[in-house]
Every structure is written in structure tokens, then in C-alpha cells.
Amino acid sequence: MHSVDPRSPGRRAFGRQLIGAAALSLIGLDAALAQSLDVLKKKGEITIGMLVDFPPYGTTNAQNEPDGYDADVARLLAHDLGLKLKLLPVTGPNRIPFLLTGKVDLLVASLAITPERARQVQFSQPYAAATIVLFGSTKTAIKSAADLKGLRVGVARASTQDVAVTKSAPADAEIRRFDDDASAMQALLSGQVDAIGCSVTVAAQISQRAPAGSFEVKFNLLQQAMGIALRPNEADLLKGVNDFVARNTANGELNRLYRKWLQTDLPKLS
């Protein structure tokens, strides 16, 4: 049996053909699955994918049903469109594949808007945001990243806040990495660290557990806007979703839901 050198021009050309064929198949699949708002209304039902392992955006209730901010947004969207709602739990890795293969009609799944994802899906205008903050004792003066010099800062290892703190903190800040947010939270409460990088949700949990006025948000590290995701080539459905976001931002309904789940106002989104 003769082996083929993977570096050979023939092998490289064959590889390019395979990649091209796969891309064309995906484009063809997108075109076949693309649907209009009218089609959904004739069907009378919309299937929306959401995370159930990312509280308070996505979680489950006592009846083990999808719940959280994203679930409430999905319910409001379906109601506005006059459609029956089917919520389908998805995971971080499979949420975009579920959308592109037609298992769901769209995603309200805490999906941060990034250039890479925007090459695969269409995003609505932002309907939510995850704000990452530097949170610490009111007794420690911290106004900017430069003030972290010589301080101990806790983060959940390999998290968004780990990346943000590592990028912004001065070289002589001591970054202590913990297995999860709960461990970083406990380290702050017990005085093992001077401050932590965390979401506003975690910050609110700490404030509820600690004596009033013990801790405060020092500054924002990062804000990630989240969009409702649709398949490409669904222009009128995208318009309908964007109209929904704009209307319910203006009338305060999204802010009401955000306060319900995150105990803070919806950040200004652009």
C-alpha cells in the first residue's frame, strides 16, 4: 500500500475541496432552513433554545422547568409575536449547532455578541449584558486597575474575569485563582483577598451576605452585550425581533425582568 504525503500538492488540493464542499453544504442548509415570520405564524409555535446552567440568566425552577431572565424574555417574545412557546434547553457548545441545524428557531441563550459568532449567525440588538466588575472592601481604596498594585485579587480560574483582571492589573498585583466564583467569594468574605473580579450577580450575592456597607463595586472590568441569535437570511424575522427588543427596552419591560433576576438595572445597550 502506498502512503500519500500530506504535504503534497494533490493532498492539499483535495483538502481544500473537502472544506469548500462542507462550506457549500452549510450554506445550502442555512438557505433551506431559513424561515420568515409569516411561516412561524402559520405554524403557530416557536422553539427557542436557552441555557439552564447559567443562573440567573438561565436556570430551572422547582418543577425542573426552564426559568430565569432568558426564559422570561423568551416568553415575552413569543407572546409579542402571538406564538405558542416551546423552550428547549441547550448547552454552551451545542447552542449554535442547534440553531444552524433547525432544532430551534432562535436562541435566547446568553450569547455574547462577538465577530466570530457573527460570521455564523445573525444577532439582534442587545437584549442583555453580563457586566464584570472589580469588587472589594469599602476600606480599600481602589479607583482603577493601577490601584491594584501590591493587592491580592481573586478570580475564578480561566473565567472571563480572570482574563480581564490579568490583562488590566499591574505586574505586581497578586492574582489568586480559585476553582469557581463561590470559592473566590468566600476568599473575599474571609479576608484572603482584597478584591475579586466577578459578575454583578456575584457582587449582589456578597452584598446580601455581608454586613451593609462592607463591600462595593470599584470599577467595571468588562461588559459583554448579549443578542438573540437567528440563522442567516431571515431578514424579516430579525426585524421582528429587533422591533421587540426596541419596544420592550423603551417601555421598561426588559429592565423590569432584569431587575427581577439580577437585582440591578439593565445596563445601557447599544
One Martini backbone bead per residue (centre of mass of N, CA, C, O) as a GRO file, in nm:
protein
  270
    1MET     BB    1   0.096   0.037   0.023
    2HIS     BB    2   0.048   0.369  -0.050
    3SER     BB    3   0.150   0.668   0.061
    4VAL     BB    4   0.043   1.003   0.143
    5ASP     BB    5   0.157   1.310   0.128
    6PRO     BB    6   0.024   1.575   0.307
    7ARG     BB    7   0.213   1.796   0.144
    8SER     BB    8   0.096   1.753  -0.112
    9PRO     BB    9  -0.073   1.907  -0.362
   10GLY     BB   10  -0.303   1.698  -0.388
   11ARG     BB   11  -0.385   1.690  -0.089
   12ARG     BB   12  -0.442   1.992  -0.054
   13ALA     BB   13  -0.661   2.012  -0.273
   14PHE     BB   14  -0.853   1.805  -0.145
   15GLY     BB   15  -0.893   1.962   0.119
   16ARG     BB   16  -1.018   2.214  -0.013
   17GLN     BB   17  -1.263   2.066  -0.130
   18LEU     BB   18  -1.386   1.972   0.135
   19ILE     BB   19  -1.422   2.251   0.264
   20GLY     BB   20  -1.596   2.367   0.037
   21ALA     BB   21  -1.824   2.159   0.060
   22ALA     BB   22  -1.900   2.219   0.353
   23ALA     BB   23  -1.974   2.516   0.312
   24LEU     BB   24  -2.197   2.466   0.099
   25SER     BB   25  -2.373   2.291   0.282
   26LEU     BB   26  -2.426   2.508   0.497
   27ILE     BB   27  -2.555   2.714   0.311
   28GLY     BB   28  -2.780   2.526   0.216
   29LEU     BB   29  -2.901   2.479   0.496
   30ASP     BB   30  -2.969   2.769   0.565
   31ALA     BB   31  -3.159   2.815   0.322
   32ALA     BB   32  -3.361   2.581   0.394
   33LEU     BB   33  -3.421   2.697   0.704
   34ALA     BB   34  -3.514   2.953   0.629
   35GLN     BB   35  -3.744   3.186   0.786
   36SER     BB   36  -4.037   3.342   0.842
   37LEU     BB   37  -4.271   3.498   1.025
   38ASP     BB   38  -4.511   3.375   0.869
   39VAL     BB   39  -4.436   3.081   0.910
   40LEU     BB   40  -4.454   3.082   1.217
   41LYS     BB   41  -4.754   3.176   1.230
   42LYS     BB   42  -4.865   2.928   1.083
   43LYS     BB   43  -4.752   2.729   1.301
   44GLY     BB   44  -4.782   2.873   1.607
   45GLU     BB   45  -4.467   2.820   1.676
   46ILE     BB   46  -4.178   2.849   1.901
   47THR     BB   47  -3.833   2.758   1.919
   48ILE     BB   48  -3.630   2.807   2.214
   49GLY     BB   49  -3.306   2.845   2.306
   50MET     BB   50  -3.156   2.760   2.638
   51LEU     BB   51  -3.004   2.799   2.922
   52VAL     BB   52  -2.975   2.604   3.258
   53ASP     BB   53  -2.649   2.682   3.365
   54PHE     BB   54  -2.693   3.032   3.398
   55PRO     BB   55  -2.726   3.191   3.654
   56PRO     BB   56  -3.006   3.397   3.613
   57TYR     BB   57  -3.057   3.352   3.305
   58GLY     BB   58  -3.027   3.025   3.339
   59THR     BB   59  -3.267   2.786   3.465
   60THR     BB   60  -3.445   2.609   3.723
   61ASN     BB   61  -3.718   2.504   3.875
   62ALA     BB   62  -3.903   2.310   4.090
   63GLN     BB   63  -4.016   2.166   3.807
   64ASN     BB   64  -3.774   2.157   3.597
   65GLU     BB   65  -3.798   2.431   3.451
   66PRO     BB   66  -3.738   2.678   3.262
   67ASP     BB   67  -3.552   2.970   3.376
   68GLY     BB   68  -3.528   3.315   3.394
   69TYR     BB   69  -3.446   3.571   3.205
   70ASP     BB   70  -3.452   3.424   2.929
   71ALA     BB   71  -3.730   3.295   2.968
   72ASP     BB   72  -3.888   3.562   2.996
   73VAL     BB   73  -3.807   3.673   2.720
   74ALA     BB   74  -3.923   3.438   2.553
   75ARG     BB   75  -4.216   3.475   2.648
   76LEU     BB   76  -4.248   3.766   2.551
   77LEU     BB   77  -4.187   3.716   2.254
   78ALA     BB   78  -4.408   3.511   2.193
   79HIS     BB   79  -4.640   3.695   2.275
   80ASP     BB   80  -4.581   3.926   2.072
   81LEU     BB   81  -4.606   3.713   1.820
   82GLY     BB   82  -4.840   3.497   1.879
   83LEU     BB   83  -4.690   3.240   2.017
   84LYS     BB   84  -4.607   2.937   2.091
   85LEU     BB   85  -4.397   2.797   2.344
   86LYS     BB   86  -4.070   2.634   2.310
   87LEU     BB   87  -3.842   2.516   2.542
   88LEU     BB   88  -3.487   2.450   2.480
   89PRO     BB   89  -3.229   2.301   2.602
   90VAL     BB   90  -2.891   2.412   2.612
   91THR     BB   91  -2.554   2.449   2.533
   92GLY     BB   92  -2.277   2.609   2.474
   93PRO     BB   93  -2.172   2.419   2.232
   94ASN     BB   94  -2.483   2.355   2.092
   95ARG     BB   95  -2.644   2.615   2.023
   96ILE     BB   96  -2.559   2.680   1.730
   97PRO     BB   97  -2.610   2.402   1.598
   98PHE     BB   98  -2.915   2.399   1.668
   99LEU     BB   99  -2.978   2.640   1.486
  100LEU     BB  100  -2.843   2.551   1.205
  101THR     BB  101  -3.027   2.261   1.216
  102GLY     BB  102  -3.334   2.334   1.333
  103LYS     BB  103  -3.401   2.274   1.646
  104VAL     BB  104  -3.419   2.587   1.642
  105ASP     BB  105  -3.528   2.917   1.574
  106LEU     BB  106  -3.389   3.041   1.836
  107LEU     BB  107  -3.178   3.242   2.065
  108VAL     BB  108  -3.196   3.269   2.437
  109ALA     BB  109  -2.845   3.221   2.541
  110SER     BB  110  -2.624   3.413   2.645
  111LEU     BB  111  -2.505   3.551   2.373
  112ALA     BB  112  -2.228   3.681   2.287
  113ILE     BB  113  -2.114   3.941   2.091
  114THR     BB  114  -1.917   3.833   1.815
  115PRO     BB  115  -1.741   3.813   1.528
  116GLU     BB  116  -1.737   3.505   1.506
  117ARG     BB  117  -2.046   3.457   1.545
  118ALA     BB  118  -2.138   3.662   1.313
  119ARG     BB  119  -2.049   3.445   1.088
  120GLN     BB  120  -2.298   3.237   1.167
  121VAL     BB  121  -2.494   3.461   1.282
  122GLN     BB  122  -2.766   3.646   1.380
  123PHE     BB  123  -2.806   3.956   1.550
  124SER     BB  124  -2.948   4.129   1.767
  125GLN     BB  125  -3.013   4.348   1.961
  126PRO     BB  126  -2.947   4.406   2.267
  127TYR     BB  127  -3.098   4.242   2.577
  128ALA     BB  128  -2.817   4.209   2.729
  129ALA     BB  129  -2.574   4.184   3.011
  130ALA     BB  130  -2.240   4.118   3.122
  131THR     BB  131  -2.100   4.235   3.420
  132ILE     BB  132  -1.765   4.306   3.505
  133VAL     BB  133  -1.611   4.339   3.828
  134LEU     BB  134  -1.456   4.522   4.082
  135PHE     BB  135  -1.458   4.378   4.416
  136GLY     BB  136  -1.460   4.541   4.747
  137SER     BB  137  -1.358   4.690   5.008
  138THR     BB  138  -1.430   4.998   5.155
  139LYS     BB  139  -1.130   5.015   5.294
  140THR     BB  140  -1.032   4.997   4.991
  141ALA     BB  141  -0.853   5.189   4.766
  142ILE     BB  142  -1.029   5.172   4.445
  143LYS     BB  143  -1.035   5.319   4.102
  144SER     BB  144  -0.818   5.137   3.954
  145ALA     BB  145  -0.593   4.919   3.828
  146ALA     BB  146  -0.343   5.065   3.953
  147ASP     BB  147  -0.451   5.007   4.261
  148LEU     BB  148  -0.352   4.689   4.261
  149LYS     BB  149  -0.096   4.737   4.381
  150GLY     BB  150  -0.011   4.476   4.603
  151LEU     BB  151  -0.268   4.317   4.566
  152ARG     BB  152  -0.533   4.086   4.627
  153VAL     BB  153  -0.677   3.891   4.355
  154GLY     BB  154  -0.974   3.732   4.280
  155VAL     BB  155  -1.052   3.436   4.072
  156ALA     BB  156  -1.185   3.249   3.834
  157ARG     BB  157  -1.059   3.012   3.664
  158ALA     BB  158  -1.070   3.083   3.322
  159SER     BB  159  -1.227   3.335   3.316
  160THR     BB  160  -1.331   3.637   3.219
  161GLN     BB  161  -1.212   3.774   3.477
  162ASP     BB  162  -0.930   3.665   3.452
  163VAL     BB  163  -0.862   3.802   3.186
  164ALA     BB  164  -0.925   4.096   3.274
  165VAL     BB  165  -0.731   4.114   3.517
  166THR     BB  166  -0.468   4.025   3.379
  167LYS     BB  167  -0.470   4.264   3.170
  168SER     BB  168  -0.501   4.520   3.391
  169ALA     BB  169  -0.304   4.444   3.594
  170PRO     BB  170  -0.038   4.483   3.759
  171ALA     BB  171   0.248   4.298   3.802
  172ASP     BB  172   0.228   4.327   4.142
  173ALA     BB  173  -0.015   4.174   4.143
  174GLU     BB  174  -0.208   3.928   4.322
  175ILE     BB  175  -0.327   3.647   4.159
  176ARG     BB  176  -0.602   3.453   4.267
  177ARG     BB  177  -0.697   3.120   4.190
  178PHE     BB  178  -1.011   2.964   4.153
  179ASP     BB  179  -1.247   2.724   4.081
  180ASP     BB  180  -1.469   2.947   4.164
  181ASP     BB  181  -1.686   3.189   4.266
  182ALA     BB  182  -1.740   3.079   4.552
  183SER     BB  183  -1.439   3.079   4.639
  184ALA     BB  184  -1.385   3.380   4.589
  185MET     BB  185  -1.601   3.485   4.778
  186GLN     BB  186  -1.487   3.355   5.039
  187ALA     BB  187  -1.213   3.499   5.026
  188LEU     BB  188  -1.328   3.781   5.070
  189LEU     BB  189  -1.492   3.733   5.336
  190SER     BB  190  -1.209   3.616   5.487
  191GLY     BB  191  -0.948   3.797   5.375
  192GLN     BB  192  -0.758   3.665   5.143
  193VAL     BB  193  -0.867   3.910   4.981
  194ASP     BB  194  -0.927   4.242   4.854
  195ALA     BB  195  -1.038   4.132   4.575
  196ILE     BB  196  -1.269   4.079   4.294
  197GLY     BB  197  -1.359   3.918   4.004
  198CYS     BB  198  -1.701   3.977   3.886
  199SER     BB  199  -2.017   3.961   3.873
  200VAL     BB  200  -2.298   4.132   3.962
  201THR     BB  201  -2.430   3.885   4.088
  202VAL     BB  202  -2.208   3.815   4.292
  203ALA     BB  203  -2.200   4.092   4.428
  204ALA     BB  204  -2.493   4.073   4.537
  205GLN     BB  205  -2.448   3.824   4.716
  206ILE     BB  206  -2.239   3.951   4.902
  207SER     BB  207  -2.412   4.191   5.004
  208GLN     BB  208  -2.625   3.999   5.142
  209ARG     BB  209  -2.410   3.854   5.346
  210ALA     BB  210  -2.301   4.118   5.430
  211PRO     BB  211  -2.252   4.384   5.582
  212ALA     BB  212  -2.344   4.683   5.549
  213GLY     BB  213  -2.088   4.850   5.366
  214SER     BB  214  -1.838   4.645   5.308
  215PHE     BB  215  -1.899   4.656   4.994
  216GLU     BB  216  -1.784   4.735   4.645
  217VAL     BB  217  -1.779   4.883   4.350
  218LYS     BB  218  -1.502   5.001   4.174
  219PHE     BB  219  -1.505   4.872   3.870
  220ASN     BB  220  -1.520   4.813   3.538
  221LEU     BB  221  -1.402   4.556   3.322
  222LEU     BB  222  -1.670   4.434   3.171
  223GLN     BB  223  -1.895   4.426   2.877
  224GLN     BB  224  -2.138   4.187   2.758
  225ALA     BB  225  -2.319   4.160   2.490
  226MET     BB  226  -2.648   4.032   2.417
  227GLY     BB  227  -2.804   3.817   2.172
  228ILE     BB  228  -3.031   3.727   1.952
  229ALA     BB  229  -3.034   3.428   1.761
  230LEU     BB  230  -3.003   3.370   1.407
  231ARG     BB  231  -3.030   3.283   1.106
  232PRO     BB  232  -2.952   3.331   0.814
  233ASN     BB  233  -3.178   3.485   0.599
  234GLU     BB  234  -3.386   3.649   0.833
  235ALA     BB  235  -3.494   3.951   0.801
  236ASP     BB  236  -3.792   3.967   0.918
  237LEU     BB  237  -3.731   3.829   1.187
  238LEU     BB  238  -3.518   4.029   1.280
  239LYS     BB  239  -3.705   4.273   1.280
  240GLY     BB  240  -3.904   4.162   1.490
  241VAL     BB  241  -3.693   4.134   1.719
  242ASN     BB  242  -3.591   4.428   1.720
  243ASP     BB  243  -3.866   4.550   1.787
  244PHE     BB  244  -3.895   4.408   2.057
  245VAL     BB  245  -3.645   4.525   2.195
  246ALA     BB  246  -3.710   4.826   2.160
  247ARG     BB  247  -3.989   4.831   2.297
  248ASN     BB  248  -3.893   4.684   2.579
  249THR     BB  249  -3.692   4.907   2.645
  250ALA     BB  250  -3.870   5.164   2.638
  251ASN     BB  251  -4.101   5.040   2.848
  252GLY     BB  252  -3.923   4.858   3.075
  253GLU     BB  253  -3.949   4.541   3.064
  254LEU     BB  254  -3.654   4.444   3.062
  255ASN     BB  255  -3.579   4.584   3.326
  256ARG     BB  256  -3.775   4.431   3.505
  257LEU     BB  257  -3.652   4.150   3.454
  258TYR     BB  258  -3.364   4.217   3.539
  259ARG     BB  259  -3.434   4.295   3.833
  260LYS     BB  260  -3.562   4.027   3.915
  261TRP     BB  261  -3.276   3.858   3.865
  262LEU     BB  262  -3.027   4.097   3.934
  263GLN     BB  263  -3.084   4.356   4.114
  264THR     BB  264  -3.060   4.540   3.849
  265ASP     BB  265  -3.004   4.737   3.597
  266LEU     BB  266  -3.007   4.767   3.279
  267PRO     BB  267  -2.784   4.819   3.074
  268LYS     BB  268  -2.657   5.012   2.847
  269LEU     BB  269  -2.744   4.963   2.505
  270SER     BB  270  -2.609   4.941   2.144
   0.00000   0.00000   0.00000
